Amino acid sequence: MLSNAFASVMMTHSNFRTYLIAICVVFVPVLIDGQRVADQIYMKLDSSTSQCFRLLNGTHQVGCQSKENGNTGIIYLVESSAELDAINQDSGNYGEYIVAIDARHFDEFASALQRMPSIVGVLLMQRNSEPLGSSGISEDAACPNERTSMYSEDAAHKCDWNPTQTAAGVRFLDWTKPIFLIDNATEIDIIVKSCWETFNKPIDGMARAFPVCAATLTQFMTAAKDAPTCLRRQEMFAGLSGDTTLHLCDPLIDENIIAFLPPTNKTAKQMFEHESVFVLTARMDSFSMFSDRTPGEESAISGVITLLAVANAIGQKREQFSSAARQRKHYLLFALLHGESLDYIGSSRMLYDMNQTKFPVEASSSVKDQVDQLTIDHIGFVLELNQIGSSGGEHFAHVDGTVYSGIKREKIDTVLKDTGFSLADDSNTSRLPPASYQQFLKHSHSIPGFVIGDFKTKFNNKYYNSFADSDNLNAAAAIDAITKVAESSLKAVTNWVANESTGYTIDRDYIKDLYDCFITKKFWDECEILKRATTYLENKAIVRQKTTYIGTQGSMEARSSPIKRIVNVLMVGSLGEKLPNVDTKEQCGHLSGLKKNNMYSYFWQLDLLQSDNASYCYQSTVMQTPAQSPAFLIEDYDMTSGKYSTWVESVWAPSVGLKLFLRPPPRYSLWIFLTAMVVLLVSMAICLLLHRISPLLIDAHPGADIGDPSL
Amino acid sequence: MDLKKVSDDEKLFLCKRYFYWGLALLPFLWLVNVVWFFKQAFIRPPFPQQNLIKNYVIYSGIGLGLWTVLFVTWQVVFQTNRVAWGASGDYLSFVFPKGYA
């Protein structure tokens, strides 16, 4: 009887078609709702996240790393050490945690977060509307650039310029877990309210039962261990891994912006003489563990604006200054250095090139009018502009005690009197803060000079080299400070080089405009001056982002550091002269290609201080020199020696992301497995049964029913 | 090759050949010797060539044991020390892990 029943259900040729159509009609509505199952499970948060990435140097790896498929953990909001204790106890048996923490508390708990193995990821939440509080957060060490400092041999004296709660520097810890920075208020609300409060927050001290809200953070770095290892592997294993090149890490590289005034000319016998050059220098760069979060406003930009203002003032009276300087056979060198915050990349390379007589360019037999090479004994004074803008108003000059108590004391005092600043410490144990001037002294311990900063014994800047170094300055006070320092520096410079200080004035409006452009505005091309400055720059999408980080793309102009490219245009605008008979960009470019002289560079740009659309070919002495650590040039350099910067940046895998989901009780996995086993066994039974009765289903005489319309 | 169809002299010849060739740093030949001729050497009731076959199987077994110790030791040493050896570890490697030391 069973077999008869099955026989009646047997499908003939035409019935089969009907059934097929019926099935499709039933299931089509379901198929058209094409949302992937994955999208129904995970909620992706990716509108404004920034990820912590890995840097490697000669001996260590620092920064973050996640597993290739991401680190998964239960979200836990930490506001005090009580929550960290709760995580340690793990009373809810959650296993691994992803800590959500407000940026205000990050510095305080950074070491604990890094140490605890049950915490596999960190979500740093920064609400833009709230200030970060009085504690501040700096990602740099308490003694920045300690390895390459000139005092690294002298362990006795404590070096604690930077007020930070994590002595080693949050950026320089080896986290081995991903850290994501979120500053979108909507996403922060999702994490705190929809995820944490709804599912995870303990009620009455009791851990919540499953389902709980979990997250997966994916940010995989390919380089590991240290810079020599990843560079060696890149070379050794290329070819074996399938591609001809293997890309694991890149050295940090970009360019310094320098300008000599007046220029030297070997053919005209205008050359450097002993101690004839005054170096005015500032640093352009900052860093952070988060990609694209390096505003560096007080750390770097404050000094840059000051130097640009001085350059502008001198540029207004360029001819007068140049001829006065030539009479005295003195020269001024503006030096805007890159990579200084990461073990003095720019300055160490500049001094290395000086020692090889390749600074600013190598001597060439084919160029007619060429510059003289600068060597270290030509340098007569170094004035460095460190952090300038913190409210408080007072500025100090920092000297090295050994230099100041030596024979150069008088030279320092003369310049000091011109600036009107007082010394932070005039004893013979006085130490310099982290500054490029240290690198000059490392090469020649008798160059007089000092560093101007708005601090005496500890930085005023609580956000030194961090993602939060923005929106912390009081605009009016900062502009006043910058103007005051610029005026003092201008007087010192013009007196030393040209023996005159009247007739040069700092344009306060220029400082106001630059401050507005670089610091107040959200992007670097929202104000007039920078909009005009970036007109002819390629790849404007990158240039407008507020990044002062040196980065790895220095060799490709269109992708090199935004701050450097903008500063280049501004310096050319201040120090250059418009060439009258060059009317097109191509003609201007042609002039640089001719190489009849290497004293001048030629740039096509708008007049930054006008509002018309006319462009000019500017001839100026502004040049770009390499800011790449000598560690990557010297053959067989011992990367562990700590003499030069060895920083490289890891390449990271393209799939980066943060997604939230609900994690069911662990028992669910067991139930699903058992259900699957049951379904499997039942299917096998059905198949066996069908196999047994198959003679009834399949016609033993094929062809008997085909084409028979009655069935 | 089916040992059932091979004469005892031939078996001895094979066992001997595998042993001697195994001395050319080919421990897998010794492994084959031990596995293949074990039944012949120890389980089968005595036959004229069995003593010699037994000897060769034992020598192969000893050699195999030494090689196993050698391989296992080297594996343990390499796996635990590869990272610490730095450059030398990389020169000895064919593949390396991405993202980890």
Interface residues (C-beta under 8 A of the other chain):
Chain A: Q65 E68 F220 M221 T222 A223 A224 K225 P228 T229 R232 R233 M236 F237 L240 S241 L248
Chain B: V83 G86 A87 D90 Y91 F94 V95 F96 P97 K98 G99 Y100 A101
